[in-house]
Amino acid sequence: MLVDSHCHLDFSGLAERLPDVLAAMREREVGAALCIGVNLEDFPKVLEIAMQADNLYATVGVHPEYSDVEEPDEARLLALAAHPKVLGIGETGLDYYWHKDKPEWQRQRFRTHIRAARRCGKPLVVHTRDSAADTLQLMREEGADTVGGVMHCFTENWEIASQALDLGFHLSFSGIVTFKNASIVKEVAQKCPLDRLLVETDYPYLAPAPYRGKPNEPAYVRFVAEEIARLRDLPLQAVAEATTENFTRLFRPGKS
């Protein structure tokens, strides 16, 4: 059984399809999915979805792209993360693609998430785009290695990957790894230690081949795992078992 370690089941038009999504997951042997929070205003919907099935879970956080939303503080994140269905803090991190001026509010928000994660002992879900050096620097400064987490939808090179791994983080690969031109991502997926590797869809984004350009599904995480198995010359079962074990060890579902 596989686990989709990062999806957005609460997005508009998707939550209504939840029965179909769960059925497709069963058909493709995807045993669980982590529904990622991106702002506090919509967190109740994320949690509500996680409550609808034993194999769905949630995280709480404010995405670095969002500037016009409630700004989190540690106390608020800790209170929401106390729910047993909430397995992690995030999606958090830095995004200089959308915020090219590298705003200080974004960096401070990331620090707040790391501090909250350390206090509650739940792992971080980290987003980084055009900001890898600053992301890793803040992780070091705030002691993110003491709690760990995952660099989601990883697209950086092996040098950045190595630094994240040195901080005790996992690397999660999305449908991008199936794209023909994703040579850097494929290289990292080959080199990443098997016990630090996760798979995800980032549903509804980044559908893998052969569905590229179409709506994604948590069930399609199987295609991500198949490509990683091909790259590493491993049976799919070995990748499925490893990534599921990694998810369970990192996020501890049912142990909160």
C-alpha positions in Angstrom: 0.0 0.0 0.0 1.2 3.5 -0.8 0.6 6.8 0.9 0.0 10.2 -0.7 2.1 12.4 1.6 0.8 15.7 0.3 -2.5 16.6 -1.3 -5.2 19.4 -1.0 -8.5 17.6 -0.8 -10.2 20.6 0.6 -9.8 22.9 -2.5 -12.9 24.2 -4.2 -14.7 21.5 -6.2 -12.6 18.7 -4.8 -14.1 18.0 -1.4 -17.4 17.2 -3.0 -15.7 14.3 -4.9 -14.3 12.7 -1.8 -16.2 9.4 -2.1 -14.8 9.0 -5.7 -11.3 10.0 -4.6 -11.3 7.4 -1.8 -12.6 4.7 -4.2 -9.9 5.5 -6.7 -7.3 5.3 -3.9 -8.5 1.8 -2.9 -8.4 0.7 -6.5 -4.8 1.8 -6.9 -3.8 0.5 -3.5 -3.1 3.9 -2.0 -3.8 3.3 1.7 -3.7 6.9 3.2 -3.4 10.5 2.3 -2.2 13.7 4.2 -4.4 16.7 3.5 -2.2 19.8 3.8 -3.4 23.1 5.3 -2.4 26.3 3.5 -4.2 28.9 5.6 -5.9 29.1 8.9 -9.2 30.3 7.5 -9.7 27.0 5.6 -8.2 24.8 8.2 -11.7 23.7 9.6 -12.5 22.3 6.1 -9.1 20.4 6.0 -9.8 18.9 9.4 -13.4 18.0 8.5 -12.2 16.1 5.5 -9.5 14.2 7.6 -12.3 13.3 10.0 -14.3 11.6 7.3 -12.1 8.6 6.9 -9.7 6.6 9.1 -7.0 6.8 6.4 -7.1 10.6 5.9 -5.0 13.0 8.0 -4.3 16.8 8.2 -1.6 19.4 8.8 -2.0 23.0 9.9 0.0 25.9 8.5 0.0 29.0 6.3 1.6 28.7 2.9 4.4 31.2 2.1 2.6 32.4 -1.1 -0.4 33.8 0.9 0.0 37.4 2.1 -3.6 38.4 2.6 -4.5 35.8 5.3 -4.6 35.5 9.1 -1.0 35.5 10.3 -0.3 32.6 12.6 1.4 32.8 15.9 2.9 29.9 17.9 0.0 29.6 20.3 -2.6 29.4 17.5 -0.6 26.7 15.6 -0.1 24.7 18.8 -3.8 24.8 19.7 -4.8 23.5 16.2 -2.0 21.0 16.0 -3.2 19.4 19.3 -6.0 17.5 17.4 -5.0 13.8 17.0 -5.8 14.0 13.2 -3.2 16.7 12.7 0.1 15.1 12.0 2.4 18.0 11.1 3.0 21.8 10.9 2.9 23.3 7.4 2.7 23.9 4.5 5.3 26.4 5.4 8.6 27.7 4.0 9.8 30.4 1.6 8.7 31.2 -2.0 10.6 33.9 -3.8 9.0 33.1 -7.1 5.8 34.9 -6.2 7.5 37.3 -3.7 10.7 38.3 -5.5 11.5 41.0 -3.0 12.1 38.3 -0.4 9.8 39.9 2.2 10.8 39.7 5.8 7.2 38.7 6.8 7.6 35.5 4.9 10.8 34.6 6.7 9.3 35.5 10.1 6.3 33.3 9.3 8.6 30.4 8.6 10.4 30.9 11.9 7.0 30.8 13.7 6.1 27.5 12.1 9.5 25.9 13.0 9.2 27.1 16.6 5.7 25.7 16.8 6.8 22.4 15.4 9.6 22.1 17.9 7.2 22.9 20.8 4.6 20.3 19.8 7.0 17.7 18.4 5.3 17.3 15.1 7.2 17.4 11.8 7.4 20.2 9.3 6.1 20.2 5.8 8.4 22.6 3.9 7.8 24.4 0.6 10.8 26.1 -1.1 10.8 27.8 -4.5 13.6 30.0 -5.7 14.7 30.2 -2.1 16.6 27.1 -1.2 19.6 28.8 0.4 17.5 31.0 2.7 15.1 28.1 3.5 18.0 25.9 4.7 19.6 28.7 6.5 16.4 29.5 8.5 16.0 25.8 9.2 19.5 25.7 10.7 19.1 28.9 12.7 15.8 27.7 14.2 16.9 24.1 14.9 14.5 22.4 12.5 16.7 19.4 12.7 15.4 18.7 16.2 11.9 17.9 14.9 12.5 17.0 11.2 10.0 16.9 8.4 9.8 16.8 4.7 10.9 18.9 1.8 7.7 18.5 -0.3 7.6 18.4 -4.1 11.4 18.4 -4.2 12.8 19.9 -7.4 16.3 21.1 -6.3 19.6 19.6 -7.2 21.6 17.0 -5.2 23.7 19.6 -3.4 20.5 21.1 -1.8 19.1 17.7 -1.3 22.2 16.6 0.7 21.9 19.7 2.9 18.3 18.9 3.7 19.1 15.3 4.4 21.9 16.4 6.7 19.3 18.3 8.7 17.3 15.0 9.1 14.6 15.9 6.6 12.9 13.6 4.1 12.5 14.3 0.4 9.1 13.9 -1.2 8.7 13.5 -5.0 5.6 14.4 -7.0 4.5 13.7 -10.5 7.3 15.9 -11.8 9.7 12.9 -11.4 7.8 11.3 -14.3 8.3 14.2 -16.7 10.8 13.5 -19.5 12.7 16.8 -18.9 13.0 16.4 -15.2 16.6 15.1 -15.2 17.7 16.8 -12.0 14.7 15.5 -10.1 15.2 12.0 -11.4 18.9 12.1 -10.3 18.0 13.1 -6.8 15.2 10.4 -6.7 17.9 7.9 -7.6 20.4 9.1 -5.0 18.1 9.8 -2.0 18.5 7.2 0.7 15.5 4.9 0.5 14.7 5.4 4.2 14.3 9.2 3.6 12.0 9.1 0.5 8.3 9.9 0.3 5.9 10.2 -2.6 3.1 12.6 -3.1 0.7 14.1 -5.7 0.2 17.7 -4.6 -3.3 17.0 -5.8 -4.9 18.8 -7.7 -1.6 19.9 -9.3 1.3 18.2 -11.2 -0.5 15.1 -12.5 2.1 12.5 -13.5 2.6 10.9 -16.9 0.4 9.5 -18.5 -2.0 12.1 -17.1 0.1 15.2 -17.4 -2.0 18.3 -18.0 -5.1 16.7 -16.6 -6.5 16.9 -13.1 -4.5 14.9 -10.6 -5.7 12.3 -8.1 -4.2 10.9 -4.9 -4.6 7.5 -6.6 -2.0 8.7 -9.1 0.8 8.6 -6.5 1.2 5.0 -7.7 2.7 6.4 -11.0 5.2 8.4 -9.0 6.3 5.3 -7.1 6.5 3.3 -10.3 8.9 5.8 -11.8 11.1 5.9 -8.7 11.1 2.1 -8.7 12.2 2.2 -12.4 14.9 4.8 -11.7 16.3 2.8 -8.8 15.9 -0.6 -10.5 13.7 -1.8 -7.6 10.3 -3.6 -7.6 7.3 -1.3 -7.0 6.6 -3.2 -3.8 10.0 -2.2 -2.3 9.3 1.5 -3.0 5.8 1.2 -1.7 6.9 -0.5 1.5 9.7 1.9 2.1 7.8 5.1 1.5 4.9 3.9 3.6 7.2 3.0 6.5 9.0 6.3 6.2 5.6 8.2 6.3 4.5 6.2 9.4 7.8 6.8 11.2 7.9 10.5 10.4 4.3 11.5 10.9 3.2 8.8 13.4 -0.5 8.5 12.4 -2.6 7.3 15.3 0.0 8.2 17.8 -0.8 11.9 18.4 
